[in-house]
Each structure stands twice: as C-alpha cells, then as structure tokens.
Amino acid sequence: MLTKKQLDLLEFIHKRVQADGVPPSFDEMKAALDLRSKSGIHRLITALEERGFIRRLAHRARAIEIVKLPESLGGEPTAAFKPRVIEGDKPEGARPANFEPVTVDALELPVMGRIAAGVPIEAISHESHRVAVPGSMVSGRGDHYALEVRGDSMIDAGINDGDVVVIRETKTADNGDIVVALVEDQEATLKRFFRRGNAIALEAANPAYETRVLPEEKVKVQGRLVGLIRSY
C-alpha cells in the first residue's frame, strides 16, 4: 500500500520516462508534488525503492528504473500480504512446546483527503484513496477514517506535514483531546480541543500559531485522533 504522495511521485516518474525516455530531475519532482525541499523527495524515493517499485542505478545521473507499478497505474495485481515469522539463532528445540506464531491483523481505512494543521482548509468529505492500519489502532467503538496532514501547527505533538492520522468518528471531546474540528460548517482543522465556558478554544501545538477561540455553536467535533502513520 502506497501513500498518496508516493503514488503521485511514482506516476509522475512513470509518465516522464514514457514521454522522454529518462526520469525527471529531483527539482522537477519537487515542483510536481509541490514540496518545499528535496529531502521530501529523497524520503519518497527511498520508500518506493524499499517497496520494490523502483530501482536506483549507481554512478549514473537521474538513474531511476521503474520495476513494477501498482494496479491503479496499470500494474499486475499483487499477492495478499502474509505475515512471516522471522526466527533468530536459537538452537533447534529451544522453542517452547506451546509456541504459536503471532500474526498482526491489518485493515484498510478510507483516506478522506487532507486536513489542515495550520490555517484551516475547506471541509473534507470525499475518499481519495485507502491506507492499511494495524487492527490494534482501531477500537471497536464507532467508525474510523484517515486524513493526510497538511501544515506544521501540530508539530510539537509529533504530527508532521505529510503524516496520516487515524480518526475515530465522534461528536464529543474532552479537554486536551486532539480533534478534527469543523469551523462554521466550512473549514476543517486538526487541533487540541478545550472548552472555555460558552466558547471553544482550538489550540495549536506550535508557538508560531495563535489559539483560536470561537463560540461553541461555530465549532463541531467530527472525530478524535487515535493513531498516526508516517512514511520515511
């Protein structure tokens, strides 16, 4: 499963190779994905290489070879994931008689677009793609969905630009919860929630951003943060 950024980059490289016979430069990739630095491209390239979609060739400029494509870009279907137990160097017979391999359940959640961790953006209500998350991250209470973070206002809470947050749908929150808040039925943002009398404070986790205090009727809680996924 690729993140939207990884998929966008792979598609851009594939189209350029088909059109020009050579992959794009890092500057062209950065501009195409609207990233602020080349380090983000390096992380995406590394992730694609680790997942077996591309291969970097040594000692050659702009040498990126596409090895395979996901189904969404016309590639062959991939086999279903099967957890594998990696055994250490214990001598044979050292395993307990009642030993059973432990498997990790995973499920797919819809990624409902981007959520602003900074200046609020328009409310999000459409599915852009899906992402696999550990089953342990999703509680049995309520529906869950994922959002891609845009901005740095929650960076001191460990939430970076480009991260994917897992949200449990709820209309209520306790003070200090990190929530998806809908402001005036138009803008969605990810902030810490605090109730102040008849007002709601939406607090950033970055001193560069001011806390927004709004009448409670202008703020609707759409969900609470329960997990985070980061790609390197």
C-alpha positions in Angstrom: 0.0 0.0 0.0 1.4 3.3 -1.1 0.6 6.7 0.4 -0.9 9.3 -1.9 2.4 11.2 -2.2 4.3 8.0 -3.1 1.7 7.1 -5.7 1.8 10.6 -7.1 5.6 10.5 -7.4 5.6 7.1 -9.0 3.0 8.1 -11.5 5.0 11.3 -12.4 8.2 9.4 -12.9 6.4 6.7 -15.0 4.8 9.3 -17.3 8.1 11.2 -17.8 10.0 8.0 -18.6 7.4 7.0 -21.1 7.4 10.5 -22.7 11.1 11.4 -22.6 12.9 8.1 -22.1 14.6 9.5 -18.9 13.3 10.1 -15.4 12.7 13.7 -14.1 15.2 15.6 -12.0 14.7 16.0 -8.3 13.9 19.6 -8.8 11.2 18.6 -11.3 9.8 16.0 -8.8 9.8 18.6 -6.0 7.9 21.1 -8.2 5.4 18.5 -9.5 4.5 17.3 -5.9 4.5 20.9 -4.5 7.1 20.0 -1.8 9.3 22.6 -0.1 12.6 20.7 -0.1 14.4 17.9 -1.9 14.6 15.9 1.3 10.9 15.1 1.0 11.6 13.6 -2.5 14.6 11.6 -1.1 12.2 10.1 1.5 9.6 9.2 -1.1 12.2 7.7 -3.5 13.6 5.6 -0.6 10.2 4.4 0.3 9.4 3.4 -3.3 12.7 1.6 -3.6 12.1 -0.3 -0.3 8.7 -1.4 -1.5 10.2 -2.7 -4.8 8.6 -0.2 -7.2 11.8 1.5 -8.4 15.5 0.8 -8.5 18.3 3.4 -8.3 21.3 2.6 -10.5 24.7 3.6 -9.1 27.1 6.0 -10.8 24.5 7.4 -13.2 22.8 10.7 -13.2 19.0 10.6 -12.9 19.2 6.8 -13.0 15.8 5.6 -11.7 14.3 2.4 -13.2 10.7 1.5 -12.6 10.5 -2.1 -11.6 6.7 -2.5 -11.2 3.5 -0.5 -11.0 0.6 -0.8 -8.6 -2.8 -1.8 -10.1 -4.1 1.8 -10.0 -1.3 2.6 -12.6 -1.9 -0.4 -14.7 0.4 -2.9 -12.9 -0.2 -6.5 -12.1 -2.2 -7.4 -9.0 -0.1 -8.1 -6.0 -0.4 -11.2 -3.8 -2.2 -10.8 -0.5 0.1 -10.0 2.4 1.0 -12.9 4.6 2.8 -12.3 7.9 6.1 -14.1 8.2 7.8 -15.2 11.4 11.5 -14.3 11.4 13.4 -16.8 13.5 16.5 -15.9 15.5 19.5 -18.0 16.1 18.1 -20.1 18.9 19.2 -23.8 18.7 16.7 -26.3 17.5 14.5 -27.5 20.3 14.8 -24.2 22.2 11.3 -23.1 21.2 8.6 -23.8 23.9 6.3 -26.7 23.1 3.2 -24.4 23.2 4.8 -21.8 20.9 2.4 -20.3 18.3 3.4 -17.7 15.7 1.8 -14.3 16.3 0.2 -12.6 13.3 -0.8 -8.9 13.1 -4.2 -8.1 11.8 -4.5 -5.1 9.5 -7.4 -3.4 7.9 -7.9 -0.6 5.3 -9.4 2.8 6.1 -10.5 5.4 3.6 -8.3 8.5 3.4 -10.8 11.3 3.3 -8.4 13.9 1.7 -6.2 16.4 3.6 -6.7 18.0 7.0 -5.1 21.4 7.8 -2.7 21.5 10.7 -2.3 25.2 10.3 -4.7 27.6 8.5 -8.0 25.7 8.1 -8.8 24.4 4.7 -12.2 23.5 3.1 -14.1 20.7 4.8 -13.3 17.3 3.6 -15.9 14.7 2.6 -14.5 12.6 -0.2 -12.4 9.5 -0.2 -9.1 10.0 -2.1 -7.5 6.5 -1.5 -7.2 3.9 1.2 -4.5 3.0 3.7 -3.7 -0.1 5.7 -3.5 0.3 9.5 -2.9 -2.1 12.4 -6.1 -3.5 13.8 -4.9 -2.6 17.3 -5.1 1.1 16.3 -8.8 0.9 15.6 -11.1 0.5 18.6 -14.4 -1.3 18.4 -16.3 1.9 19.1 -17.6 3.9 16.1 -16.4 4.3 12.5 -12.8 5.3 11.7 -11.2 7.1 8.8 -7.8 8.6 7.9 -6.6 12.0 6.8 -3.4 13.3 5.4 -2.0 16.2 7.4 -1.1 19.5 5.7 0.8 22.0 7.7 3.0 22.2 10.8 0.8 23.7 13.5 0.8 20.3 15.5 4.5 19.6 15.1 5.1 19.8 18.9 2.5 17.0 19.3 4.6 14.8 17.0 2.3 15.4 14.0 4.2 16.5 10.9 3.3 17.7 7.4 2.5 14.6 5.3 1.6 12.3 8.2 -1.6 10.3 8.0 -3.7 10.5 11.1 -6.3 7.9 12.1 -9.6 9.4 13.4 -12.4 7.8 15.3 -15.8 9.5 14.5 -17.3 11.2 17.5 -19.2 14.4 18.1 -17.8 14.9 21.6 -14.4 15.5 23.1 -12.6 16.1 26.4 -10.3 19.0 27.1 -6.9 18.3 25.7 -8.1 15.8 23.0 -6.7 16.3 19.5 -9.7 16.5 17.3 -10.9 17.2 13.8 -13.0 20.3 14.2 -15.4 21.7 11.6 -15.5 25.5 11.8 -18.6 27.3 10.7 -19.6 24.2 8.6 -16.9 25.2 6.1 -13.4 24.6 7.4 -11.8 21.5 8.9 -8.7 21.6 11.1 -6.7 19.4 13.4 -6.2 21.0 16.9 -6.3 20.4 20.6 -9.8 20.9 22.0 -10.6 23.0 25.1 -14.0 24.2 26.4 -14.0 27.7 27.9 -17.5 28.5 29.2 -19.6 29.0 26.1 -16.6 29.1 23.8 -14.3 26.5 22.2 -10.6 27.0 22.0 -8.7 25.3 19.2 -5.1 25.2 20.3 -2.1 24.5 18.0 1.0 22.6 19.2 3.4 25.1 17.7 4.1 28.5 19.3 4.0 30.2 15.8 0.2 29.7 15.7 -2.3 31.5 17.9 -5.1 29.7 19.7 -8.5 30.3 18.0 -11.4 30.9 20.4 -14.8 30.6 18.8 -18.4 30.5 20.0 -19.4 26.9 20.7 -22.1 26.9 18.0 -19.5 27.6 15.4 -17.4 24.5 16.2 -18.4 20.9 15.5 -16.2 18.0 16.6 -16.0 15.5 13.7 -13.6 13.0 15.3 -10.8 12.3 17.7 -7.2 11.3 17.0 -6.5 7.7 17.8 -3.4 6.9 15.7 -0.7 8.2 13.3 1.1 6.7 10.4 4.4 8.1 9.0 6.3 7.1 5.9 10.1 7.6 5.7 
